[in-house]
Amino acid sequence: VAAYAKDWEQDIDTFETTEGTETQLVYHAKDYFDSTFQSGMTAAAEEILDECKYHNFTAARFDIPSFDIEVNGEAKATSHGKGYRSYLNTVVALMFKKYLQEHAVFNPALLIVDTPLLGLDEEVPEDAPDSMKSGLFSYFMNHQEGQLIIIENLDHIPNLDKNYVFELNVLNEV
């Protein structure tokens, strides 16, 4: 841990500074991710979307410049509705969780997901089938490495296979 802290301190000391009257630190995090990161994230995206039964899924890719997922050749931000973006944001979080679990020296082993199905009920029914919703929750239950906290409206939680056993904690406002 001491060696890690020393390396981190040295990295901070060697940051580039911009020209001008004020000195401002410049840090480009994306410069520190190589092709193995991109291929690992892409593999995780494809595995998760396939297992979650993403509607009309053919291929996925993690795009380094946007630091986001592309599905079926389309960027999430420009080609998907609110519900799909929420769903895909959850998939991206799961991708990072999986990548960190497999590669990180210090894995936080904690993921909190807030309303992963938000807005998906507003999509055209045939565009957002129930199999996607139950597929996502089945993925949550099948991959319980570390701690996963899901915050979701009870009316959005899909009917799940009764072979799964899980505990649902409901917090009520007092």
ChimeraX commands (.cxc) that place a marker at each C-alpha (Angstrom):
marker #1 position 0.00,0.00,0.00 radius 0.5
marker #1 position 2.86,2.38,0.80 radius 0.5
marker #1 position 4.43,1.76,-2.62 radius 0.5
marker #1 position 1.08,2.45,-4.29 radius 0.5
marker #1 position 0.71,5.73,-2.38 radius 0.5
marker #1 position 4.26,6.77,-3.31 radius 0.5
marker #1 position 3.63,6.02,-7.02 radius 0.5
marker #1 position 0.41,8.01,-6.88 radius 0.5
marker #1 position 2.20,10.97,-5.29 radius 0.5
marker #1 position 4.88,10.87,-8.00 radius 0.5
marker #1 position 2.19,10.79,-10.71 radius 0.5
marker #1 position 0.60,13.91,-9.26 radius 0.5
marker #1 position 3.96,15.69,-9.23 radius 0.5
marker #1 position 4.55,14.95,-12.91 radius 0.5
marker #1 position 1.21,16.18,-14.33 radius 0.5
marker #1 position 1.44,18.55,-17.25 radius 0.5
marker #1 position 0.33,22.13,-16.63 radius 0.5
marker #1 position -1.37,24.48,-19.04 radius 0.5
marker #1 position -0.04,27.86,-20.08 radius 0.5
marker #1 position -1.69,30.99,-18.78 radius 0.5
marker #1 position -1.83,33.16,-15.73 radius 0.5
marker #1 position -3.11,30.37,-13.53 radius 0.5
marker #1 position -1.52,26.98,-13.28 radius 0.5
marker #1 position -4.12,24.30,-13.89 radius 0.5
marker #1 position -3.53,20.57,-13.64 radius 0.5
marker #1 position -4.38,18.56,-16.74 radius 0.5
marker #1 position -5.14,14.88,-16.44 radius 0.5
marker #1 position -6.39,12.75,-19.32 radius 0.5
marker #1 position -7.62,9.52,-17.75 radius 0.5
marker #1 position -8.47,7.94,-21.11 radius 0.5
marker #1 position -4.75,8.02,-22.01 radius 0.5
marker #1 position -4.12,5.35,-19.39 radius 0.5
marker #1 position -6.45,2.73,-20.89 radius 0.5
marker #1 position -4.99,0.42,-23.51 radius 0.5
marker #1 position -6.50,-1.92,-26.08 radius 0.5
marker #1 position -6.76,-4.77,-23.57 radius 0.5
marker #1 position -9.11,-2.59,-21.50 radius 0.5
marker #1 position -11.28,-1.89,-24.56 radius 0.5
marker #1 position -11.37,-5.55,-25.63 radius 0.5
marker #1 position -12.15,-6.66,-22.05 radius 0.5
marker #1 position -14.98,-4.16,-21.74 radius 0.5
marker #1 position -16.33,-5.13,-25.18 radius 0.5
marker #1 position -16.30,-8.81,-24.22 radius 0.5
marker #1 position -18.11,-7.98,-20.97 radius 0.5
marker #1 position -20.71,-5.93,-22.86 radius 0.5
marker #1 position -21.44,-8.74,-25.28 radius 0.5
marker #1 position -21.66,-11.33,-22.52 radius 0.5
marker #1 position -23.96,-9.23,-20.34 radius 0.5
marker #1 position -26.27,-8.10,-23.15 radius 0.5
marker #1 position -26.57,-11.64,-24.46 radius 0.5
marker #1 position -27.34,-13.06,-21.02 radius 0.5
marker #1 position -29.82,-10.23,-20.32 radius 0.5
marker #1 position -31.66,-11.06,-23.55 radius 0.5
marker #1 position -31.24,-7.54,-24.94 radius 0.5
marker #1 position -33.84,-7.08,-27.68 radius 0.5
marker #1 position -32.48,-7.61,-31.24 radius 0.5
marker #1 position -28.90,-7.84,-29.95 radius 0.5
marker #1 position -26.23,-8.60,-32.54 radius 0.5
marker #1 position -23.04,-6.90,-31.35 radius 0.5
marker #1 position -21.66,-4.48,-28.78 radius 0.5
marker #1 position -18.51,-2.47,-28.43 radius 0.5
marker #1 position -16.95,-0.25,-25.76 radius 0.5
marker #1 position -15.92,3.03,-27.39 radius 0.5
marker #1 position -12.89,4.64,-25.72 radius 0.5
marker #1 position -13.38,8.22,-27.04 radius 0.5
marker #1 position -16.95,8.42,-25.70 radius 0.5
marker #1 position -16.12,6.01,-22.84 radius 0.5
marker #1 position -19.50,4.41,-23.43 radius 0.5
marker #1 position -21.16,1.41,-24.98 radius 0.5
marker #1 position -22.31,1.08,-28.58 radius 0.5
marker #1 position -24.97,-1.53,-29.34 radius 0.5
marker #1 position -25.62,-2.88,-32.81 radius 0.5
marker #1 position -23.33,-0.19,-34.22 radius 0.5
marker #1 position -25.22,2.70,-32.63 radius 0.5
marker #1 position -24.15,5.02,-29.83 radius 0.5
marker #1 position -26.30,4.85,-26.72 radius 0.5
marker #1 position -26.71,8.60,-26.37 radius 0.5
marker #1 position -28.02,9.28,-29.87 radius 0.5
marker #1 position -30.04,6.25,-30.86 radius 0.5
marker #1 position -31.90,5.01,-27.80 radius 0.5
marker #1 position -34.85,6.26,-25.76 radius 0.5
marker #1 position -34.76,7.12,-22.06 radius 0.5
marker #1 position -35.60,3.57,-20.92 radius 0.5
marker #1 position -32.94,1.97,-23.09 radius 0.5
marker #1 position -30.34,4.50,-21.97 radius 0.5
marker #1 position -31.15,3.71,-18.32 radius 0.5
marker #1 position -30.91,-0.01,-19.04 radius 0.5
marker #1 position -27.62,0.40,-20.93 radius 0.5
marker #1 position -26.19,2.62,-18.17 radius 0.5
marker #1 position -26.79,-0.31,-15.83 radius 0.5
marker #1 position -25.06,-2.64,-18.30 radius 0.5
marker #1 position -22.05,-0.27,-18.42 radius 0.5
marker #1 position -21.88,-0.30,-14.61 radius 0.5
marker #1 position -22.01,-4.12,-14.68 radius 0.5
marker #1 position -19.23,-4.13,-17.28 radius 0.5
marker #1 position -17.01,-2.04,-15.00 radius 0.5
marker #1 position -17.90,-4.27,-12.04 radius 0.5
marker #1 position -16.92,-7.36,-14.04 radius 0.5
marker #1 position -13.72,-5.78,-15.36 radius 0.5
marker #1 position -12.64,-4.60,-11.90 radius 0.5
marker #1 position -13.44,-7.98,-10.41 radius 0.5
marker #1 position -11.18,-9.69,-12.96 radius 0.5
marker #1 position -8.34,-7.14,-13.25 radius 0.5
marker #1 position -8.23,-4.61,-10.41 radius 0.5
marker #1 position -5.66,-4.72,-7.66 radius 0.5
marker #1 position -8.14,-2.97,-5.39 radius 0.5
marker #1 position -11.65,-4.14,-6.28 radius 0.5
marker #1 position -14.39,-2.17,-4.51 radius 0.5
marker #1 position -16.73,-5.24,-4.80 radius 0.5
marker #1 position -19.73,-2.94,-4.40 radius 0.5
marker #1 position -22.23,-1.71,-6.96 radius 0.5
marker #1 position -25.34,0.34,-6.28 radius 0.5
marker #1 position -27.82,0.50,-9.16 radius 0.5
marker #1 position -30.60,3.08,-9.04 radius 0.5
marker #1 position -33.73,2.33,-11.08 radius 0.5
marker #1 position -32.22,0.25,-13.91 radius 0.5
marker #1 position -35.63,-0.05,-15.61 radius 0.5
marker #1 position -36.57,3.63,-15.33 radius 0.5
marker #1 position -38.42,4.69,-18.47 radius 0.5
marker #1 position -38.33,1.26,-20.07 radius 0.5
marker #1 position -42.08,0.94,-19.51 radius 0.5
marker #1 position -42.53,4.05,-21.69 radius 0.5
marker #1 position -40.90,2.37,-24.70 radius 0.5
marker #1 position -43.03,0.68,-27.34 radius 0.5
marker #1 position -43.90,-2.76,-25.79 radius 0.5
marker #1 position -42.45,-4.80,-28.66 radius 0.5
marker #1 position -39.26,-2.71,-28.46 radius 0.5
marker #1 position -38.77,-3.37,-24.74 radius 0.5
marker #1 position -39.95,-6.92,-24.10 radius 0.5
marker #1 position -40.39,-8.29,-20.58 radius 0.5
marker #1 position -37.60,-10.78,-21.36 radius 0.5
marker #1 position -35.11,-7.88,-21.18 radius 0.5
marker #1 position -36.37,-6.85,-17.76 radius 0.5
marker #1 position -36.36,-10.35,-16.31 radius 0.5
marker #1 position -33.05,-11.05,-18.08 radius 0.5
marker #1 position -31.41,-8.14,-16.28 radius 0.5
marker #1 position -32.70,-9.21,-12.87 radius 0.5
marker #1 position -31.69,-12.82,-13.59 radius 0.5
marker #1 position -28.20,-11.50,-14.39 radius 0.5
marker #1 position -28.15,-9.68,-11.04 radius 0.5
marker #1 position -29.04,-12.93,-9.25 radius 0.5
marker #1 position -26.63,-15.13,-11.23 radius 0.5
marker #1 position -23.63,-12.83,-10.68 radius 0.5
marker #1 position -23.58,-11.97,-7.01 radius 0.5
marker #1 position -19.87,-11.45,-6.59 radius 0.5
marker #1 position -19.36,-8.76,-3.98 radius 0.5
marker #1 position -22.29,-6.65,-2.86 radius 0.5
marker #1 position -25.00,-5.44,-5.23 radius 0.5
marker #1 position -27.69,-3.03,-4.09 radius 0.5
marker #1 position -30.58,-2.40,-6.47 radius 0.5
marker #1 position -33.01,0.44,-5.94 radius 0.5
marker #1 position -36.11,-0.02,-8.09 radius 0.5
marker #1 position -39.81,0.76,-7.98 radius 0.5
marker #1 position -41.72,-2.36,-6.97 radius 0.5
marker #1 position -44.10,-2.02,-9.91 radius 0.5
marker #1 position -41.12,-2.21,-12.33 radius 0.5
marker #1 position -39.66,-5.45,-10.98 radius 0.5
marker #1 position -40.46,-8.25,-13.43 radius 0.5
marker #1 position -41.97,-11.62,-12.60 radius 0.5
marker #1 position -38.99,-13.89,-12.11 radius 0.5
marker #1 position -38.47,-17.61,-12.27 radius 0.5
marker #1 position -39.53,-18.95,-8.90 radius 0.5
marker #1 position -36.44,-21.19,-8.80 radius 0.5
marker #1 position -34.46,-18.14,-7.78 radius 0.5
marker #1 position -34.40,-17.36,-4.12 radius 0.5
marker #1 position -33.66,-13.82,-3.13 radius 0.5
marker #1 position -34.55,-11.38,-0.45 radius 0.5
marker #1 position -36.28,-8.14,-1.28 radius 0.5
marker #1 position -35.76,-5.36,1.21 radius 0.5
marker #1 position -38.20,-2.52,0.92 radius 0.5
marker #1 position -37.43,0.79,2.56 radius 0.5
marker #1 position -40.49,2.85,3.37 radius 0.5
marker #1 position -40.45,6.50,4.17 radius 0.5
marker #1 position -41.41,7.10,7.76 radius 0.5
marker link #1:1,2 radius 0.2
marker link #1:2,3 radius 0.2
marker link #1:3,4 radius 0.2
marker link #1:4,5 radius 0.2
marker link #1:5,6 radius 0.2
marker link #1:6,7 radius 0.2
marker link #1:7,8 radius 0.2
marker link #1:8,9 radius 0.2
marker link #1:9,10 radius 0.2
marker link #1:10,11 radius 0.2
marker link #1:11,12 radius 0.2
marker link #1:12,13 radius 0.2
marker link #1:13,14 radius 0.2
marker link #1:14,15 radius 0.2
marker link #1:15,16 radius 0.2
marker link #1:16,17 radius 0.2
marker link #1:17,18 radius 0.2
marker link #1:18,19 radius 0.2
marker link #1:19,20 radius 0.2
marker link #1:20,21 radius 0.2
marker link #1:21,22 radius 0.2
marker link #1:22,23 radius 0.2
marker link #1:23,24 radius 0.2
marker link #1:24,25 radius 0.2
marker link #1:25,26 radius 0.2
marker link #1:26,27 radius 0.2
marker link #1:27,28 radius 0.2
marker link #1:28,29 radius 0.2
marker link #1:29,30 radius 0.2
marker link #1:30,31 radius 0.2
marker link #1:31,32 radius 0.2
marker link #1:32,33 radius 0.2
marker link #1:33,34 radius 0.2
marker link #1:34,35 radius 0.2
marker link #1:35,36 radius 0.2
marker link #1:36,37 radius 0.2
marker link #1:37,38 radius 0.2
marker link #1:38,39 radius 0.2
marker link #1:39,40 radius 0.2
marker link #1:40,41 radius 0.2
marker link #1:41,42 radius 0.2
marker link #1:42,43 radius 0.2
marker link #1:43,44 radius 0.2
marker link #1:44,45 radius 0.2
marker link #1:45,46 radius 0.2
marker link #1:46,47 radius 0.2
marker link #1:47,48 radius 0.2
marker link #1:48,49 radius 0.2
marker link #1:49,50 radius 0.2
marker link #1:50,51 radius 0.2
marker link #1:51,52 radius 0.2
marker link #1:52,53 radius 0.2
marker link #1:53,54 radius 0.2
marker link #1:54,55 radius 0.2
marker link #1:55,56 radius 0.2
marker link #1:56,57 radius 0.2
marker link #1:57,58 radius 0.2
marker link #1:58,59 radius 0.2
marker link #1:59,60 radius 0.2
marker link #1:60,61 radius 0.2
marker link #1:61,62 radius 0.2
marker link #1:62,63 radius 0.2
marker link #1:63,64 radius 0.2
marker link #1:64,65 radius 0.2
marker link #1:65,66 radius 0.2
marker link #1:66,67 radius 0.2
marker link #1:67,68 radius 0.2
marker link #1:68,69 radius 0.2
marker link #1:69,70 radius 0.2
marker link #1:70,71 radius 0.2
marker link #1:71,72 radius 0.2
marker link #1:72,73 radius 0.2
marker link #1:73,74 radius 0.2
marker link #1:74,75 radius 0.2
marker link #1:75,76 radius 0.2
marker link #1:76,77 radius 0.2
marker link #1:77,78 radius 0.2
marker link #1:78,79 radius 0.2
marker link #1:79,80 radius 0.2
marker link #1:80,81 radius 0.2
marker link #1:81,82 radius 0.2
marker link #1:82,83 radius 0.2
marker link #1:83,84 radius 0.2
marker link #1:84,85 radius 0.2
marker link #1:85,86 radius 0.2
marker link #1:86,87 radius 0.2
marker link #1:87,88 radius 0.2
marker link #1:88,89 radius 0.2
marker link #1:89,90 radius 0.2
marker link #1:90,91 radius 0.2
marker link #1:91,92 radius 0.2
marker link #1:92,93 radius 0.2
marker link #1:93,94 radius 0.2
marker link #1:94,95 radius 0.2
marker link #1:95,96 radius 0.2
marker link #1:96,97 radius 0.2
marker link #1:97,98 radius 0.2
marker link #1:98,99 radius 0.2
marker link #1:99,100 radius 0.2
marker link #1:100,101 radius 0.2
marker link #1:101,102 radius 0.2
marker link #1:102,103 radius 0.2
marker link #1:103,104 radius 0.2
marker link #1:104,105 radius 0.2
marker link #1:105,106 radius 0.2
marker link #1:106,107 radius 0.2
marker link #1:107,108 radius 0.2
marker link #1:108,109 radius 0.2
marker link #1:109,110 radius 0.2
marker link #1:110,111 radius 0.2
marker link #1:111,112 radius 0.2
marker link #1:112,113 radius 0.2
marker link #1:113,114 radius 0.2
marker link #1:114,115 radius 0.2
marker link #1:115,116 radius 0.2
marker link #1:116,117 radius 0.2
marker link #1:117,118 radius 0.2
marker link #1:118,119 radius 0.2
marker link #1:119,120 radius 0.2
marker link #1:120,121 radius 0.2
marker link #1:121,122 radius 0.2
marker link #1:122,123 radius 0.2
marker link #1:123,124 radius 0.2
marker link #1:124,125 radius 0.2
marker link #1:125,126 radius 0.2
marker link #1:126,127 radius 0.2
marker link #1:127,128 radius 0.2
marker link #1:128,129 radius 0.2
marker link #1:129,130 radius 0.2
marker link #1:130,131 radius 0.2
marker link #1:131,132 radius 0.2
marker link #1:132,133 radius 0.2
marker link #1:133,134 radius 0.2
marker link #1:134,135 radius 0.2
marker link #1:135,136 radius 0.2
marker link #1:136,137 radius 0.2
marker link #1:137,138 radius 0.2
marker link #1:138,139 radius 0.2
marker link #1:139,140 radius 0.2
marker link #1:140,141 radius 0.2
marker link #1:141,142 radius 0.2
marker link #1:142,143 radius 0.2
marker link #1:143,144 radius 0.2
marker link #1:144,145 radius 0.2
marker link #1:145,146 radius 0.2
marker link #1:146,147 radius 0.2
marker link #1:147,148 radius 0.2
marker link #1:148,149 radius 0.2
marker link #1:149,150 radius 0.2
marker link #1:150,151 radius 0.2
marker link #1:151,152 radius 0.2
marker link #1:152,153 radius 0.2
marker link #1:153,154 radius 0.2
marker link #1:154,155 radius 0.2
marker link #1:155,156 radius 0.2
marker link #1:156,157 radius 0.2
marker link #1:157,158 radius 0.2
marker link #1:158,159 radius 0.2
marker link #1:159,160 radius 0.2
marker link #1:160,161 radius 0.2
marker link #1:161,162 radius 0.2
marker link #1:162,163 radius 0.2
marker link #1:163,164 radius 0.2
marker link #1:164,165 radius 0.2
marker link #1:165,166 radius 0.2
marker link #1:166,167 radius 0.2
marker link #1:167,168 radius 0.2
marker link #1:168,169 radius 0.2
marker link #1:169,170 radius 0.2
marker link #1:170,171 radius 0.2
marker link #1:171,172 radius 0.2
marker link #1:172,173 radius 0.2
marker link #1:173,174 radius 0.2
view
